[in-house]
Amino acid sequence: MITISSQFDAGAIEVLRADDPDNIELRIRNDNAADIAQWFHFRLQGAAGVPVTLRFVNAGQCAYAKGWENYRVVASHDRQHWQRIDTAYDGTVMTARLVPDGNSVYLAYFEPYSWERHLDLVASACTSEHVQLERLGASLDGRDMDLLRITDAGSPVPEADRRRVWLIARQHPGETMAEWFVEGFLERLLDADDPVARVLLQRCIFHVVPNMNPDGSVRGNLRTNAVGANLNREWLEPSMARSPEVLLVRRKMEQTGVDLFLDAHGDESLPFNFVAGSEGIVGFTPRLQQLQDSFKASWIASCPDFQDRVNYGTARATQANPTVATNWVAQRFDCLSFTIEMPFKDNDDLPDAATGWSGERSRRFGAGVLQPVLAVVGRLR
């Protein structure tokens, strides 16, 4: 007998019928406190060797319906190795097909990044002599808001002269590629044999928040926290009642200052890696434009997975949304500030038929961002 379950970390699906393996009907459920549906993650049991057809009947009503075009579901038997499976979308229903190798297979919108893996990531980073862990406070569900402060205590550069670099991820919890990105970033930054990392640790103080939205992550939300707040629209006026995750990070930024800000995300529709800058803020200057151009040029030169042809376009002058993190931080601190976007689908410049864009590729992309940081670090102030 086929059974489908989602009562686990980041699990999310509604089962309409599962009595016929050739016609399993599913509904992608809303975030727990918001009318936003896109993320799914569930376990299918009892179909070893049986052709299975999964029909996501409300795909056309989801938050980013265009995101299903040329998209393929990811599946894993061991929760370690994820592959893309045959998927089609007709404008209303998304249909996925597979023949499970065993009696247990997991399926998801993108390769998950569990809360347990987050805790492992933080614990592993803290074994480095360069890392200090700070608890900024708690989320609405009581989970720790972790901040990693990273620098070379023995650097000849005085702390006052080191650049303050901030990296945050998973304001939108279903964009799990963002924390994979952070994992790769930390792994390289803490590699004692990497010359780029060694120089940056001497010249910078890094502040890293690997998961901005722990409650939404565990609850299996795409875009919101426990009370339905989209954290990336809370930066102008965050509150402890609605968006403590943002308020706590903002308070720390006011203490440390910010010279470079990176906010890692995923994009549902565009099959490319790209960035969105702060061109639309009131305080955008030629200095910031030059820094943006240099950062992007360095990343393009050093990483074929990054491009600047396909993106969101340039915001009109003074018309930037001040509630978005990248814009608020750039305006408040007069600093270089980017939203980093990775695909849920694949990178069409370097497609991979087996995995599409994946957790591992996101890790390597995160490691690669150290190169453009090095390219601009001397001009950030």
C-alpha positions in Angstrom: 0.0 0.0 0.0 1.3 3.5 -0.9 1.5 6.0 1.9 2.6 9.6 1.8 3.8 11.5 4.9 5.3 14.9 5.7 5.4 15.1 9.5 9.1 15.9 9.7 11.4 18.9 9.4 10.3 21.0 6.5 7.7 18.5 5.4 4.8 20.0 3.5 2.1 18.4 1.2 -1.6 17.7 1.2 -2.7 14.3 -0.1 -6.0 14.2 -2.0 -5.7 10.6 -3.1 -3.1 7.9 -3.1 -5.0 4.7 -3.9 -3.8 4.4 -7.5 0.0 4.7 -8.1 -0.7 5.9 -11.6 -2.9 8.8 -10.4 -1.7 10.2 -7.1 -3.2 13.6 -6.5 -1.5 16.1 -4.3 -2.1 19.7 -3.2 0.9 22.0 -2.5 -0.1 23.5 0.8 0.1 27.2 2.0 2.7 28.5 4.4 1.3 28.0 7.9 0.1 31.6 8.3 0.1 33.1 4.8 -1.7 32.5 1.5 1.5 31.5 -0.3 2.0 28.0 -1.7 5.1 26.7 -3.6 7.3 24.6 -1.3 6.7 20.8 -0.9 8.7 18.0 0.7 7.3 14.6 1.5 8.1 10.9 1.7 6.4 8.2 -0.5 6.5 4.6 0.7 5.4 1.3 -0.7 6.0 1.7 -4.4 9.4 -0.1 -5.0 9.6 -0.9 -8.7 6.2 0.5 -9.4 5.7 3.4 -12.0 4.3 6.3 -10.0 2.5 9.4 -11.4 2.2 12.4 -9.0 -0.3 15.2 -10.0 0.1 18.5 -8.2 -3.4 19.7 -8.9 -3.1 23.3 -7.7 0.3 24.1 -9.3 -1.4 26.7 -11.5 -2.7 28.6 -8.4 0.7 28.7 -6.6 2.6 31.9 -5.8 5.0 31.5 -8.7 3.1 29.4 -11.3 5.6 30.4 -14.0 8.3 28.7 -11.9 6.9 25.3 -12.9 7.8 25.9 -16.5 10.8 23.8 -17.4 11.1 22.8 -13.8 11.8 19.2 -12.5 11.0 17.8 -9.1 14.0 16.5 -7.0 13.9 13.0 -5.4 16.2 11.0 -3.2 16.2 7.5 -1.7 18.9 8.2 0.9 18.3 12.0 1.6 21.9 12.6 0.6 21.9 12.3 -3.1 19.1 14.1 -5.0 18.2 13.7 -8.7 15.7 15.4 -11.0 12.8 13.3 -12.2 10.5 13.6 -15.2 8.2 16.5 -14.7 5.7 18.3 -16.9 3.4 21.4 -16.4 0.4 22.1 -18.5 -0.5 25.5 -17.0 -2.8 24.1 -14.4 -1.4 20.7 -13.1 2.2 19.7 -12.6 2.8 16.0 -13.2 5.9 14.1 -12.0 6.8 10.5 -12.8 9.3 8.0 -11.3 9.9 4.4 -10.6 11.2 4.2 -7.0 14.2 1.9 -6.5 13.1 1.1 -3.0 10.0 1.4 -0.7 11.0 4.8 0.6 11.7 7.9 -1.5 11.7 11.6 -0.6 10.5 14.3 -3.0 10.9 18.1 -2.7 10.8 21.4 -4.5 14.5 21.8 -4.0 17.2 19.8 -2.1 16.3 20.5 1.6 18.6 21.9 4.2 17.4 20.6 7.6 17.5 22.3 10.9 19.8 19.5 12.2 22.2 20.3 9.3 22.1 23.9 10.3 23.0 23.1 13.8 25.9 20.9 12.5 27.1 23.7 10.3 27.2 26.1 13.2 28.9 23.6 15.5 31.5 22.7 12.9 32.3 26.4 12.2 32.8 27.0 15.9 35.6 24.5 16.0 37.7 27.1 14.2 39.8 29.5 16.2 38.6 32.3 14.0 34.9 31.9 14.9 32.9 33.3 17.7 29.2 32.3 18.1 26.7 34.8 19.3 23.1 34.2 20.1 21.2 37.3 19.0 18.0 36.2 20.5 15.1 33.9 19.6 12.6 33.4 16.8 8.9 33.5 17.5 9.0 29.7 18.0 11.9 30.0 20.4 14.7 28.9 18.1 18.2 30.4 18.4 19.1 33.2 16.0 22.7 32.3 15.4 25.4 34.8 14.4 29.0 33.7 13.5 31.6 36.4 13.9 34.7 35.4 11.9 38.1 37.1 11.7 41.8 36.4 12.3 42.5 37.6 15.8 46.3 37.6 15.1 45.9 39.9 12.0 48.3 42.8 11.8 45.4 45.0 10.7 43.7 46.7 13.6 40.1 45.7 14.2 39.0 49.3 13.6 40.5 49.1 10.1 39.0 45.8 9.1 36.0 45.8 6.8 32.6 44.6 8.1 31.2 42.0 5.8 27.7 40.6 6.4 26.2 37.5 4.8 22.6 36.4 5.6 20.6 33.6 4.1 17.1 32.0 4.1 15.0 35.1 4.8 12.7 33.0 2.6 13.0 29.6 4.2 12.0 27.5 1.2 15.0 28.9 -0.7 17.2 26.2 0.7 20.0 26.8 -1.8 20.8 29.9 0.2 22.0 27.9 3.2 23.9 25.5 1.0 25.6 28.7 -0.4 26.5 29.7 3.2 28.0 26.2 3.9 30.3 26.5 0.9 31.2 30.1 1.9 32.2 29.0 5.4 34.0 25.9 4.4 36.3 28.0 2.1 36.6 31.0 4.5 37.8 28.6 7.2 40.3 26.7 5.0 43.7 27.5 6.4 45.3 26.5 3.1 43.2 28.9 1.0 45.2 32.1 0.3 42.1 34.2 -0.6 40.5 33.2 2.7 43.6 34.0 4.7 43.9 37.5 3.3 40.2 38.2 3.8 40.3 37.0 7.4 43.1 39.5 8.1 41.3 42.4 6.4 37.7 41.8 7.3 35.4 40.9 10.2 32.6 38.6 8.8 29.2 38.4 10.3 27.2 35.4 9.0 23.6 34.5 9.8 23.2 31.1 8.1 19.4 30.9 8.7 17.4 34.1 9.1 14.1 32.2 9.3 14.4 29.0 11.4 10.7 28.8 12.2 9.6 29.0 8.5 12.4 26.5 7.7 11.2 23.8 10.1 7.5 24.5 9.4 8.0 23.9 5.7 7.2 27.4 4.5 8.3 28.9 1.3 8.4 32.6 2.1 7.3 33.5 5.6 7.9 33.0 9.3 5.7 31.6 12.1 3.2 34.5 11.9 3.2 34.9 8.2 5.7 37.8 7.9 7.8 38.0 4.7 11.1 38.9 6.4 12.4 40.6 3.3 9.7 43.1 3.5 10.2 43.9 7.2 13.5 45.8 7.2 12.1 49.4 7.5 10.0 48.7 10.7 10.6 45.3 12.2 9.1 44.4 15.5 9.5 41.7 18.1 5.9 40.7 17.7 6.0 40.1 13.9 9.6 40.0 12.8 12.1 39.6 15.6 14.5 37.8 13.3 15.0 41.0 11.3 15.0 43.3 14.4 17.7 41.3 16.1 20.0 41.3 13.1 19.4 45.0 12.5 20.3 45.9 16.0 23.6 44.0 15.7 24.3 45.7 12.4 23.9 49.1 14.1 26.6 48.0 16.6 29.1 46.7 14.1 28.5 48.8 11.0 28.3 47.3 7.5 30.8 47.8 4.6 29.5 44.9 2.4 26.1 43.1 2.6 25.2 39.9 0.8 21.7 38.4 1.1 21.4 34.8 -0.4 18.1 33.8 -2.0 16.6 31.6 -4.7 14.5 32.6 -7.7 11.6 30.4 -8.8 11.5 31.4 -12.5 14.9 32.5 -13.9 17.3 29.6 -14.7 20.4 31.6 -13.9 22.6 32.9 -11.1 22.6 36.7 -10.7 22.5 39.6 -8.3 20.2 42.5 -7.6 21.9 45.7 -6.4 20.7 48.9 -4.7 20.6 51.2 -7.7 17.1 52.5 -6.8 17.9 53.8 -3.3 17.9 57.6 -2.7 21.5 57.5 -1.6 23.0 55.6 -4.6 26.2 57.2 -5.7 28.8 56.8 -8.5 31.1 55.2 -5.8 28.5 52.4 -5.2 28.0 52.0 -8.9 31.7 51.4 -9.4 31.8 48.9 -6.5 28.8 47.1 -8.0 30.4 46.9 -11.4 33.8 45.7 -10.0 32.2 43.0 -7.8 30.1 41.6 -10.7 33.0 41.8 -13.2 35.3 39.8 -10.8 32.6 37.2 -10.2 32.0 36.8 -13.9 35.7 36.4 -14.6 36.3 33.9 -11.8 33.1 31.8 -11.9 31.3 30.6 -15.1 28.2 29.9 -13.0 27.6 33.6 -12.5 26.3 36.0 -15.1 24.8 39.5 -15.4 22.8 39.3 -18.7 19.6 37.9 -17.2 18.3 39.5 -14.0 15.6 41.7 -12.5 16.7 44.8 -14.4 17.8 48.1 -12.9 15.5 49.8 -10.4 14.5 53.3 -11.3 16.4 56.0 -9.4 15.0 56.7 -5.9 12.2 54.1 -6.4 13.7 51.2 -4.5 11.5 49.4 -1.9 13.0 50.4 1.5 11.5 47.4 3.3 13.8 45.0 1.4 17.1 44.1 3.1 19.5 45.0 0.3 18.0 48.5 -0.1 17.6 49.2 3.6 21.2 48.2 4.4 22.7 50.1 1.4 20.8 53.3 2.4 21.5 53.0 6.1 25.2 52.3 5.8 26.1 53.8 2.4 27.6 50.4 1.5 27.8 47.9 -1.3 24.8 45.6 -1.0 23.5 42.7 -3.1 20.7 40.2 -3.2 22.2 37.0 -4.6 19.7 34.8 -6.5 20.1 31.2 -7.5 17.7 29.0 -9.5 15.3 26.4 -8.4 15.5 24.9 -11.9 19.0 24.8 -13.4 21.7 27.2 -14.6 21.0 27.3 -18.3 24.5 28.5 -19.0 25.9 25.2 -17.5 23.0 22.8 -17.4 23.1 19.4 -15.6 20.5 16.9 -16.8 20.8 14.7 -13.7 20.7 17.3 -10.9 19.8 20.7 -12.3 20.9 23.4 -9.9 21.6 21.6 -6.6 22.8 21.9 -3.1 26.4 20.9 -4.1 26.5 23.5 -6.9 25.1 26.1 -4.4 27.9 25.2 -2.0 30.6 25.7 -4.6 28.9 28.9 -5.7 29.1 30.2 -2.1 32.8 29.3 -2.0 33.4 31.2 -5.2 32.0 34.5 -3.9 35.1 35.1 -1.9 36.9 36.1 -5.1 34.7 39.1 -5.8 34.8 40.1 -2.1 38.6 40.1 -2.4 38.4 42.2 -5.5 36.6 45.1 -3.8 37.6 44.8 -0.2 40.3 47.6 -0.5 37.7 50.1 -1.7 34.7 49.4 0.5 35.4 52.5 2.6 
